[in-house]
Amino acid sequence: MKLDVDGVVAAARAWAAQDPDDQTRGELEAALAAAGTGDGPAVRELAGRFAGRLAFGTAGLRAELGYGPLRMNRVVVTQAAAGLARFLIDSGRARSVVIGYDGRVNSDVFARDSAEVMRGLGLEVTLLPSALPTPVLAFAVRHLGVGAGVMVTASHNPPRDNGYKVYLGEDDEGSQIVPPVDATIAAAIESVATGSIADLPRGTDYTVAGPGLLDAYVDATAGTVPTPALGVDAQPTVVYTAMHGVGWETARAVFERAGYGVPLTVPEQIEPDGAFPTVAFPNPEEPGAMDLAVARGIAVGADLVIANDPDADRLALAIPDGSGSFRRLSGNEVGWLLGWQAAARASSDGQGGTLAASIVSSPALARVAERHGLGYRDTLTGFKWVSRVPDLVFGYEEALGYLVDPAVVRDKDGISAALALLDLATTLAASGQTIADRLEAFAAEFGAFASGQVSTRVDDLSRIGEIMAALRAEQPAALGPVAVRSVTDYAEGVDGFPPSDILRYDLEGDARVIVRPSGTEPKVKVYIDTVTATPADAQALVDALADAVRPLVS
């Protein structure tokens, strides 16, 4: 197909004319000048930037910063804000919104643009007073009784990314959006994008939240755990890192309000910094991301090393490994421990309820629920699904996300999860035990579960579709040493789930392999779960299955 150079140039010039950002407008004008000289690479780069627009879905928006409709910038964000405002007005929902932002580059700018545009369109707007954790915004949606919430964040994505996450209030109780609302909002954004953002009305008389809102979150979160079993001086020694994010000040306030001591910190990572100078990838799951925190833990003889991701909705935990270093627990291991703790309390006080986890998380939590007489639900990946489970007591997903008290925040919350871990570690310490002891007790009580992952990162997104198509075309009789008992394709909808690009292989001996594209990164991800008589056997089987599936997704 012949490239429509004139059309691309016209679209780019129209974009530049409405872009209020000097930097991105300057970059676009330079690209237009280069393309005007007939420079082939410059023309192709410009065409690529205007080949479509960011799709607004159940994860909102997330992309690299830059000019054009396929990047995160002030034009895209303003269009999204206006589209969301029109959705609230047209749907008859409460015409009110609360907006938060993290410490990434331009998060504060995008938040103020959103506040001004939404106010200009007639909404009552509350802007959080500073860069704060995503869970504070999720809490604020319910606390303020607004129609929707917006969080400007790219969570744990690479440093040059930013994003736009939407929550709904009222009957949705502060959960993230799900279909078909995402498509309705996307259509409203598309309608806005046919005009110029320069024509949108703006208002600066929005409300900036006072300290009472954050205090309410701190009080409510501190109240999710009982009084510590030990005094501050006798509690386990904890090292905390914010990973250059916004978690520290809020986490410290919560810990102190609940009766826990102030953790030791990783000074190089404690303040928000959108450049993320000490980590290649600001995700606690990534190799090396917790190296500074572990080094600090070794130096001070810590009992726990905990890390929030940059917007503090995820939590990672490392414990001493017995050889002078630390090992990071998987998201599943932390999920088992917190779920077991929540289940024991729910069953002992007669509360009842349901435990939930995404389908790519370990099946161990289902066994915990059964033993404690509680309900259990699998959900699709993402807390937009976990948080909506009726009668939820505890929910998690293996990607370091934990929902420990749905009455406070109906989303993953790395701060309340950290507090729950402090509660567990301190209660164990009061009887001379550790988190490692608790993991051994879990295996003895429920079985030796193990989990692992294989990920393939791609440069060309079409490769993801090719990999999934190849897997569907030729279904294996075995994966490594284990026979495949059945294959479930979620593409047509299974067990009441909407159609999803997921393949599940159930293997002999209660092993399981699930393959899906990542929802937030250019990856195909494979999730492996086993349960055997001993932890060593379970992990050996995970490793063998990983070796078997790696060539299939490469």
C-alpha positions in Angstrom: 0.0 0.0 0.0 1.4 3.4 -1.0 2.0 5.7 1.9 -0.3 8.8 2.0 2.4 11.3 2.8 0.1 14.3 2.3 -2.5 12.8 4.7 0.2 12.1 7.3 1.6 15.6 7.1 -1.8 17.1 7.4 -2.7 15.1 10.4 0.6 15.9 12.0 0.2 19.7 11.4 -3.3 19.6 12.9 -1.9 17.8 15.9 0.9 20.3 16.4 -1.6 23.2 16.2 -3.5 22.0 19.2 -0.5 20.7 21.3 0.0 22.9 24.4 3.3 21.2 25.3 6.4 23.1 24.0 8.6 19.9 24.1 6.3 17.5 22.2 5.2 20.2 19.8 8.8 21.1 19.1 9.7 17.5 18.5 6.8 17.1 16.1 7.7 20.3 14.2 11.2 19.1 13.8 9.9 15.8 12.5 7.7 17.6 10.0 10.6 19.7 8.9 12.8 16.6 8.3 9.9 14.9 6.5 9.5 18.0 4.3 13.0 17.5 2.9 12.0 14.1 1.6 14.0 12.2 4.2 12.6 8.7 4.0 13.3 7.5 7.6 11.7 10.8 8.9 8.6 10.3 6.8 8.3 6.7 8.0 8.7 7.7 11.6 6.1 10.4 11.3 3.7 7.9 9.5 4.2 5.4 12.3 3.3 8.0 15.0 0.0 8.8 13.2 -0.9 5.3 12.1 -3.7 5.0 14.7 -4.3 6.1 18.3 -3.8 4.6 21.7 -6.7 2.2 22.5 -8.6 3.0 25.6 -9.4 -0.3 27.3 -9.9 -1.8 30.7 -6.4 -0.8 31.7 -7.1 2.7 30.5 -4.2 4.1 28.6 -0.5 3.3 28.9 2.4 4.1 26.5 5.7 5.9 26.1 5.8 9.6 26.4 6.0 11.5 23.1 4.1 13.3 20.4 1.2 11.9 18.4 -1.9 9.9 19.0 0.1 6.7 19.7 2.0 8.1 22.7 1.2 9.6 26.1 1.1 13.4 25.9 -1.1 16.3 26.8 -3.3 16.1 23.8 -4.1 12.4 24.3 -4.7 12.9 28.0 -6.9 15.9 27.5 -9.0 14.0 24.9 -9.3 11.1 27.4 -10.4 13.5 30.2 -13.0 15.1 28.1 -14.3 11.7 26.9 -14.6 10.4 30.4 -16.4 13.6 31.5 -18.9 13.2 28.6 -19.4 9.5 29.6 -20.3 10.5 33.1 -22.7 13.1 31.9 -24.4 11.0 29.2 -24.6 7.9 31.4 -26.4 9.7 34.2 -23.7 8.9 36.8 -22.6 11.3 39.4 -21.0 14.3 37.7 -18.0 14.3 40.0 -14.4 12.9 39.8 -11.3 12.7 41.9 -7.9 12.7 40.2 -4.6 11.5 41.5 -1.1 11.2 40.1 2.3 9.6 40.9 5.9 10.8 40.6 6.5 10.0 36.9 7.5 12.5 34.3 4.4 14.7 33.5 2.0 12.9 35.8 1.3 16.2 37.6 0.8 18.0 34.3 -1.6 15.4 33.0 -3.5 15.4 36.3 -4.0 19.2 36.1 -5.0 19.1 32.5 -7.6 16.5 33.4 -8.9 18.6 36.3 -9.2 21.8 34.2 -11.0 20.1 31.3 -13.4 18.1 33.5 -14.2 21.2 35.5 -14.7 23.1 32.3 -17.3 20.6 31.2 -19.2 21.0 34.4 -18.0 18.2 36.7 -17.2 18.7 40.4 -13.5 17.9 40.5 -11.2 17.1 43.4 -7.4 16.9 42.7 -5.2 15.1 45.2 -2.8 17.6 46.8 0.5 15.9 45.8 2.0 12.7 44.2 0.4 9.9 46.1 0.0 6.1 45.8 -2.7 4.6 43.6 -4.5 3.0 46.5 -5.1 6.4 48.0 -6.9 7.4 44.8 -8.9 4.2 44.8 -9.9 4.8 48.4 -10.9 8.4 47.6 -13.4 7.4 45.0 -15.5 5.7 47.6 -14.6 8.0 50.5 -15.7 11.1 48.5 -18.7 9.4 46.9 -17.8 10.5 43.4 -18.8 9.1 40.1 -15.3 8.2 38.9 -11.6 8.4 39.7 -8.6 8.9 37.5 -5.0 7.9 38.4 -2.2 9.2 36.3 0.4 6.4 36.5 2.2 3.8 34.5 2.7 1.7 37.7 5.8 -0.5 37.2 6.4 0.2 33.5 9.7 1.5 32.1 10.7 5.1 33.0 9.6 6.7 29.8 6.0 5.4 30.1 3.0 7.0 31.6 -0.7 6.0 31.8 -4.2 6.8 32.7 -6.3 4.5 34.9 -10.0 4.9 35.5 -12.1 3.8 38.5 -15.9 4.0 38.9 -17.8 5.0 42.0 -21.4 4.4 43.1 -22.5 0.8 42.5 -19.0 0.0 41.2 -17.6 0.8 44.7 -14.3 2.2 43.5 -13.3 -0.7 41.2 -11.5 -0.3 37.9 -13.6 -0.2 34.8 -14.6 -3.4 33.0 -16.4 -4.1 29.6 -18.6 -2.7 28.2 -17.9 0.6 30.0 -14.4 0.8 28.6 -15.8 0.7 25.0 -18.4 3.4 25.8 -15.7 5.7 27.2 -13.4 4.9 24.3 -16.2 6.0 21.9 -16.6 9.2 23.8 -12.9 9.9 23.5 -13.0 9.2 19.8 -15.7 11.7 19.4 -13.7 14.3 21.3 -10.6 13.6 19.1 -12.4 14.7 15.9 -12.0 18.3 17.1 -9.2 20.3 18.6 -8.6 20.3 22.4 -8.0 24.1 22.0 -11.8 24.4 21.7 -12.5 22.5 25.0 -13.6 24.7 27.9 -11.4 24.7 30.9 -12.0 25.6 34.6 -9.5 26.3 37.3 -11.9 26.4 40.2 -11.6 22.8 41.1 -11.0 21.6 44.6 -7.6 20.5 45.9 -8.1 17.8 48.6 -7.0 18.8 52.1 -5.0 16.6 54.5 -8.2 15.0 55.9 -8.5 12.7 52.9 -5.0 11.1 53.3 -5.6 10.9 57.0 -8.8 9.0 56.4 -6.9 6.5 54.2 -4.2 6.1 56.8 -6.7 5.6 59.6 -8.8 3.1 57.6 -5.7 1.1 56.5 -4.1 1.0 59.9 -7.4 -0.4 61.2 -7.2 -3.5 59.0 -4.8 -5.2 61.5 -5.1 -5.9 65.2 -2.8 -4.3 67.8 0.8 -5.7 67.2 1.7 -8.8 69.2 5.0 -7.2 70.2 6.2 -3.7 71.1 8.1 -1.6 68.6 11.5 -2.6 70.1 10.8 -6.3 69.8 9.3 -6.4 66.3 11.2 -7.8 63.4 13.7 -5.6 61.6 12.4 -4.4 58.3 14.0 -2.7 55.3 11.7 -0.8 53.0 12.2 0.6 49.5 9.8 2.8 47.5 11.8 2.1 44.3 11.8 5.8 43.4 8.1 5.9 43.7 5.5 7.6 45.9 4.9 4.9 48.6 7.2 5.9 51.4 5.5 8.8 53.2 2.0 7.1 53.1 3.4 3.7 54.1 5.4 5.2 57.0 2.3 7.0 58.3 0.2 3.8 58.1 2.8 1.7 59.9 3.2 4.1 62.7 -0.6 4.6 63.1 -1.0 0.9 63.4 1.6 0.6 66.1 4.6 -0.6 64.1 8.1 0.8 64.1 9.5 2.9 61.2 11.3 0.6 58.8 14.9 1.2 57.7 15.0 2.5 54.2 17.1 2.4 51.0 18.1 6.1 50.8 18.9 6.0 47.1 15.4 4.9 46.3 13.2 6.5 48.9 12.2 9.8 47.1 10.0 10.0 44.0 12.2 10.3 40.9 10.7 9.7 37.4 14.1 8.9 36.0 14.4 5.8 38.2 18.2 6.2 38.3 19.1 3.0 40.3 17.0 0.4 38.4 16.9 -0.6 34.8 13.2 -1.5 35.2 11.2 -0.2 38.2 9.3 -3.5 38.8 10.1 -5.5 41.9 9.5 -8.7 39.9 12.4 -7.9 37.5 15.9 -9.3 38.2 18.1 -6.8 40.0 15.3 -4.4 41.0 15.6 -5.3 44.6 19.4 -5.5 44.8 19.9 -2.3 46.7 17.2 -3.2 49.2 18.7 -6.7 49.7 22.1 -5.2 50.2 20.7 -2.9 52.9 18.9 -5.9 54.5 22.2 -7.9 54.6 24.0 -4.9 56.1 21.5 -4.4 58.9 20.6 -8.0 59.6 17.0 -7.5 58.6 14.3 -10.1 59.0 12.2 -8.7 56.1 12.9 -6.7 53.0 9.8 -5.2 51.5 9.4 -3.2 48.3 6.5 -1.2 46.8 6.4 -0.6 43.1 6.5 3.1 42.0 2.7 3.8 42.5 2.6 1.5 45.6 -0.2 -0.8 44.5 2.1 -3.8 44.4 4.3 -5.4 47.1 7.4 -7.6 47.0 8.9 -9.5 50.0 12.4 -11.0 50.5 13.4 -13.0 53.5 16.8 -14.4 54.8 17.8 -17.5 52.9 19.9 -19.0 55.7 23.2 -18.4 53.8 23.7 -14.7 54.6 21.6 -13.4 51.7 17.9 -13.1 50.9 15.4 -14.7 48.6 12.5 -12.9 47.1 9.2 -14.7 47.6 7.0 -15.2 44.6 3.7 -13.3 44.3 2.0 -16.7 44.8 3.9 -17.4 48.0 3.0 -14.0 49.5 -0.6 -14.6 48.3 -0.8 -18.0 50.0 0.5 -16.5 53.3 -1.8 -13.5 53.3 -4.8 -15.6 52.1 -4.2 -18.2 54.8 -4.1 -15.4 57.4 -7.3 -13.8 56.1 -9.1 -17.1 55.8 -8.2 -18.1 59.4 -9.6 -14.8 60.7 -12.7 -14.9 58.6 -13.6 -18.5 59.6 -12.7 -18.0 63.3 -15.0 -15.0 63.7 -17.8 -16.6 61.7 -17.6 -13.9 59.1 -17.5 -16.3 56.1 -17.0 -15.0 52.7 -15.0 -15.7 49.5 -11.3 -15.9 48.6 -10.4 -15.0 45.0 -7.4 -15.1 42.7 -6.8 -14.6 39.0 -6.7 -17.8 36.9 -3.0 -17.4 36.3 -2.3 -17.4 40.1 -1.6 -20.6 42.0 -4.5 -23.0 42.8 -3.2 -23.1 46.4 -5.7 -20.5 47.5 -8.6 -22.6 46.5 -7.4 -25.3 48.8 -7.0 -22.8 51.7 -10.6 -21.6 51.1 -11.9 -25.2 51.1 -10.1 -26.1 54.4 -11.6 -23.0 56.1 -15.1 -23.5 54.8 -15.0 -20.4 52.6 -16.0 -19.8 49.0 -13.5 -19.5 46.3 -13.6 -17.8 42.8 -11.2 -17.7 39.9 -11.2 -14.5 37.9 -9.6 -13.3 34.7 -6.3 -11.5 35.2 -6.5 -8.0 36.6 -7.9 -6.5 39.8 -10.8 -5.1 37.9 -12.2 -8.6 38.1 -10.8 -9.7 41.5 -12.3 -6.7 43.2 -15.8 -7.4 41.9 -16.1 -10.9 43.4 -19.2 -10.9 45.8 -18.5 -11.3 49.5 -14.8 -11.0 49.0 -12.6 -11.4 52.0 -9.2 -11.5 50.3 -8.0 -11.5 46.7 -4.7 -11.6 44.9 -2.9 -12.1 41.6 0.6 -13.5 41.2 2.0 -10.3 39.8 2.5 -9.0 43.4 -1.0 -7.6 43.8 -3.0 -8.1 47.0 -6.4 -6.9 48.2 -6.5 -7.5 51.9 -9.6 -5.5 53.0 -12.2 -4.8 50.4 -14.0 -2.5 52.8 -11.2 0.1 52.5 -9.8 -0.3 49.0 -11.4 -2.3 46.2 -8.1 -2.7 44.3 -4.7 -4.1 44.9 -2.9 -2.1 47.6 0.8 -2.5 48.3 0.6 -0.5 51.5 -2.2 -2.4 53.3 -0.5 -5.7 52.0 2.8 -4.6 53.6 1.0 -3.9 56.9 -0.6 -7.3 56.8 2.8 -8.8 56.3 4.2 -6.9 59.3 1.2 -8.2 61.3 2.0 -11.7 60.3 5.7 -11.5 60.8 5.3 -9.9 64.3 2.7 -12.5 65.3 5.0 -15.3 64.3 8.0 -13.6 66.0 6.0 -13.5 69.3 6.1 -17.3 69.3 9.6 -17.6 68.0 8.8 -18.3 64.4 9.6 -16.6 61.0 8.0 -16.3 57.6 10.2 -19.2 56.4 8.6 -21.3 59.2 5.2 -20.3 58.0 6.0 -21.4 54.5 7.0 -24.8 55.7 3.8 -25.0 57.7 1.8 -24.1 54.7 3.3 -26.9 52.7 2.6 -29.4 55.5 -1.0 -28.2 55.8 -2.0 -27.7 52.2 0.6 -29.4 50.0 3.9 -28.4 48.4 2.9 -25.9 45.7 5.4 -24.3 43.4 5.0 -21.8 40.6 7.2 -20.4 37.8 7.0 -18.2 34.7 8.4 -18.0 31.2 8.2 -14.6 29.4 9.0 -13.7 25.9 9.3 -10.0 25.2 8.7 -8.9 21.6 9.7 -5.8 19.5 6.9 -6.4 17.0 3.5 -6.8 18.6 2.3 -9.0 15.7 4.6 -11.7 17.0 2.4 -12.2 20.0 -0.6 -13.1 17.7 1.7 -15.4 15.7 2.8 -17.3 18.9 -0.8 -17.7 20.2 -2.0 -18.9 16.7 0.8 -21.4 16.5 -0.1 -22.9 19.9 -3.7 -23.2 18.9 -2.8 -24.9 15.6 -0.8 -27.7 17.2 -1.8 -28.8 20.6 0.9 -31.0 22.3 0.3 -34.4 23.7 2.8 -33.7 26.5 4.9 -30.9 27.9 8.3 -32.2 28.7 7.9 -35.2 31.0 4.2 -34.7 31.7 1.2 -35.7 29.6 -1.4 -33.1 28.7 -4.8 -34.2 30.1 -6.8 -31.4 28.5 -6.5 -28.0 26.7 -8.9 -25.1 27.4 -9.1 -22.2 25.0 -10.7 -19.1 26.5 -11.1 -17.4 23.2 -14.7 -18.3 22.9 -15.5 -17.7 26.6 -15.3 -20.4 29.2 -16.9 -20.8 32.7 -18.8 -17.6 32.3 -15.6 -15.6 31.5 -15.8 -13.2 28.5 -13.7 -14.3 25.5 -10.0 -13.9 26.3 -6.7 -14.7 24.6 -5.7 -17.5 27.0 -4.7 -21.1 26.7 -4.7 -23.5 29.6 -3.1 -26.9 29.7 -4.1 -29.2 32.5 -1.5 -31.9 33.0 -1.4 -35.2 34.7 -0.6 -35.0 38.4 -2.3 -31.7 39.1 0.2 -29.6 37.2 -1.0 -26.7 35.0 0.4 -24.4 32.4 -1.4 -21.2 31.2 -0.3 -19.0 28.3 -1.5 -15.4 27.6 -0.3 -12.1 26.2 0.6 -9.6 28.9 -2.0 -6.8 29.4 0.5 -4.1 30.1 3.8 -5.1 28.3 4.8 -6.4 24.9 5.2 -10.0 26.2 3.8 -13.5 26.0 3.7 -14.9 29.5 3.5 -18.6 30.6 2.4 -19.5 34.1 3.4 -22.8 35.6 1.9 -24.4 38.7 2.6 -27.7 40.4 1.8 -29.5 43.6 3.7 -32.5 44.8 4.7 -34.3 48.0 7.8 -32.0 48.7 8.7 -28.4 47.8 11.9 -29.7 46.1 9.9 -32.1 43.8 7.4 -29.3 43.0 10.1 -26.9 42.0 11.9 -29.5 39.9 8.7 -30.1 38.0 8.2 -26.4 37.4 11.8 -26.2 36.1 11.2 -29.1 33.7 8.0 -27.7 32.4 9.6 -24.3 31.9 12.3 -25.9 29.8 9.6 -27.6 27.7 7.4 -24.5 27.0 10.2 -22.0 26.4 10.8 -23.0 22.8 7.1 -22.9 22.1 6.8 -19.2 22.9 10.1 -17.9 21.7 
